[in-house]
Amino acid sequence: MAGALFRFTTTVSPSRRPSSSAPMMVNTSSSQSYRTTADAAIEIHLKQAILIRHPLPVYEPMHHLIFAAPRTAAPALCIAACELVGCHRDQAIAAASAIHLMHAASYTHEHMQLTHRPDRKPAMIHHKYGPNIELLISDGIVPFAMELLTQSDDPIRNNSERILRVIVEITRAFGSQGVVEGQYYELQQSALNDGGSSQRERNERAVEKKEGRLHACGAACGAIIGGGSELEVEKLRRYGFNVGKIIKILSEYEGEKDERFVKIVEEMRNLGLEELKGFEEEKIEAIRSFVNP
């Protein structure tokens, strides 16, 4: 299940600057995981940014769809990568939030009632609104994600180029060569269901394009927004790619003890950990936890 590297070829080397404000603090118990803490910070940021206001027919369903979509590890991974390259998590909150918004829009599109497929697991979303509202409002979430991200442009931090790069990363990850392509392979798989190597290949490509690409985007965006070097960005992109595939495989085969899948996950875990070599040892514990979901 080896995947290709997804590279952004423009070379930008922003200097690392200290945050102009204190990092967002979230009260948590010591037993909470890093991802839980990061997700809590992202939710606070989104709830501050997305208020239910007039016109209510727009903002009420938008608020519902954004917070009803299931969480992925990609936004938290964005924050972890930013901290790993030496910056405070508050610098990555907007990017992490935008990734969740894009995921919420994509998930809503994929799980509208009119697109239900018998072979698919039940949607983890309550259909409070009709498919017409789900379609229109989820379309509106996409530009809102970009708006939220651009609002984090800060002359003091001199982060405009980084934000532009993150916008490109996110739109590519969710576009026709990313999540959308993965959804296409899943539809093919459902329609053909022909078994054999061709079906396995479509399944692998779907995982790489959806979960792999999504989490690669999260890690790369965190490194970019935190001012990481090109080498750090690419290492974390590859790390995130393996994280996404591990999470998907473990969710699909939860409870099974098939030695083949155990071996595949262990190989991907080792590949991911290999990418963390070279980073400061005392800083990698949080992000290393993502390969042990």
N, C-alpha and C positions, 0 to 999 in steps of 0.2 A: 504493500500500500504506500509506496514511496510517492511523494508529491513534488511538483516543480516549485522552484523559488519564484516568488512574485516580487519583482524589483521595480522601484521607482528610480529612474535613471538620472534625473536631474540632481546635481550635486549642490547641496546647500549646507554650509557649516556654521550654523548659528552658535554664538557663544553662550555658555551657560551663565545665567544671571540669577542671583538670589531672588526669591519671591518677594514682591512688594507688599505682601500682606501675609498674615499668619495663616497656617494651613487650617482648613475646615476641621473642626473637632466634632466627634460623635461619641456620646457616652455609651460605652459597651462594657460588658463583663469580660473578665480575663478568659473565660471559656469560649468566647466567640471567635470564629475563624477570621482570617484576614479578609476573605471574600465577603463574609457577612458584614464586616465593618465597612468595607469599601462600598458595597451595595447600599448600605444605610446612608452613607454620605451622598451617593448619587441620587437616591430617592429624595433626600432633603433638598438637594439642588433643583431637581425637577419639580418638586411641589412648590418651591419658591418661584420658579419660572413659569409654571403652567397653572394659572389660577382659573377657576371657573367664573367667567364673567360674560357679559353680553357681547355678541349674540349667543344666548344659551344653547340653541340648536347646533352650534358649532363647537363650543368649548366643553359642553357636558360630555358628548360622545368622545371627543378627543382625549379628555382627561381619563375617561373610562378605558379606552383602548390602550393608551400608553401604560397605564398601571395594571391592566388585566393581562397583558402579554407576559408569558413566562420569562424569567430571568435567564440570561446566558452568562458565562464567565468572562466574556470578552470585555465588557466595560470595566470590571474589576481588574482584569489583566492590564488594561490601559493604565490604570492608576499605579499598579505594581511596577510596570515597566518605567514609568516616569520617575518613581521614587528610586528605582534601581540605578538610573543614570545620574542621580544626584539632585533631584528637584522635589519640592513639596507636592503633595497630592492635589492641592487646590489648583495648581496649574493644569492638571489633567481632567478636572471635574467636568468642564464643558465638553471636551472631546469624548469622554466616557459617556456622558449623558446623550450626546448626539448619536453615538453608536447604539445605545439602547433605543432611542427614538426610531432610528432606521430599522432596527430589528423589529420593533413593535409594528411599524408600517408593513414590513415584509411578512411578518407572521399573520397579521390580520388579512392581508391579501390571500395568503396561502390557505387560510382556514375559514374563509367565508362559507356560509351555509350552502351556497350554490356550487362550491367546488369540493364538496365532501367526497372522499374516496373510501370505499369499503375496506381497503387494505391498510389504511392509515390509522394510527392510534387516534383516539378521540382528542379533539382540540382542548388544550388547557386554557380555554377562554370562554367566558359566559357571553352568549350572544344576546346582549341586552338590546341591541338595535338591529334593524333589518340589513340585508346585504347591500342595499343602495347607500345607506348611511356609512356602513363599514368601508365600502369602496371609496366614497368621496372623502371621508374624513381621514382615512389612512393615506390617501394621496396628499392631503394637506399637511400631514405630519412630516413628510420628507423635507419640504422647504423650511419648515419650522426648525428642524434639526440643524440645517445649515445656518439659519439665522441665529440660533442659540450659540453655535460655535463661533460665528463671526463677532458676536458681541463680546467675546473674550479677548478680542484684539486689544492689546495694551501697549501704547507707545513707550511706557516706562520699561516694560519687559522686552520691547523690540521683538515681538513674536509674530509679526504679520506673515513672514515667509513660512514659519512653521505651521501656522493655521492654514495657509493655502495648501501646503503639502498634505496636511491631515484631511482637508476637504477632498483632495484628489484620492487619497488612500481610501476613504470611506465610500465615496461614490463608485470607485472601481470595485471595491470588495462586494458591494451590494448590487452591482450592475450586471450587464449581459455576460461578463466573463467571471462572475463571482456567484453570489447567492442565487440570482435569477437563473444562471446556467445550471446550478445544482438542482433547482426546482424542476427545470426541464428534464434532467436525467431521471428524477424521481417520477415524473409523469410518464416518461417512456417506460420506466420499469413497471409501473402500475398497468399501463395499457398493454404491453407486450407479454410480460410475465412468462418469458420463454425459458427461464432456467439456464443452467450451464454457465460457461465462462463469460458470455456477453452480458448476462444479467449481473454477475459479480462485478464486471468491469464498470457497468453503469452505476452500481451501488457505490463502488469505491470513488468514482469520479464525483458522484453527488456529495459524498462525505467531504471530499477534498475541497469542492467548490463552496459548500455551505459552511459546515462547522470548521473545517480547516482554514478556509480563507477568512471567515469572520474573526476567528481568534488570532490569526496572523495579523489581521488589520488592527485589532485591539492592542496587541503588544507593540507593533510598529508605531502606531499613533502615539502611544505613551512615551516611547523612546524619542520620537521626533519632537513632540511638544516639550519634552524635558531637556532638549538640546543635546541628545546623544549623538555620537559620531556615526558616520555611515556604516562602519563595521558593527557597532552596537545595534543600530536599527535592524540590520539584516540578520544578525544573530538572534535578536528577539523576535523578529518576524518568523524565522524558522522554528523557534521555540513555541510560539503561539500556534503555529500550524499543527505541531504535534499535540499540543494541549487539546485543540479542538477535536482532533481525530480520536484521541483517548477518551474524551468525555462522551462522544457519540457512541463509540463501540461499547463502553461500559453501560451506557443507558439502554442500548439495544439488547445487550445480552446480560442484563442484570440478573444475578442469581444463578446463572449458568457457570459450570466449571469446565467448559471445553478447553482443553489444553492448548489448542491452536490459537484461540483468542487471547488466552493468558500470555502466550508467547508473543503474539503481535503487540499487545499492549506494553509488555515489558521492553520490547525492542524500541517502540516509539518513545517510551519513557527515557530510555538510555540515550536516544538521539536528542531528545529535548534537553536533558541534563548536560549533554556534551556542549550545547550552545551556551550554557551559563558559565562555562569555564572562561576565566579572564576577567570576570566581574569581581568586585570586592566581596570576599567570602562572608563578611558580616552583614552584607546587604541582600544576599540572595535567598535567605530563608523564606521570606514571604512569597516571592514569586515561584520558588521551587515547589511550594505546596500545591500549585495548580496541576502538576503532573501526578498528584496523589489525591484525586477528587473523592 
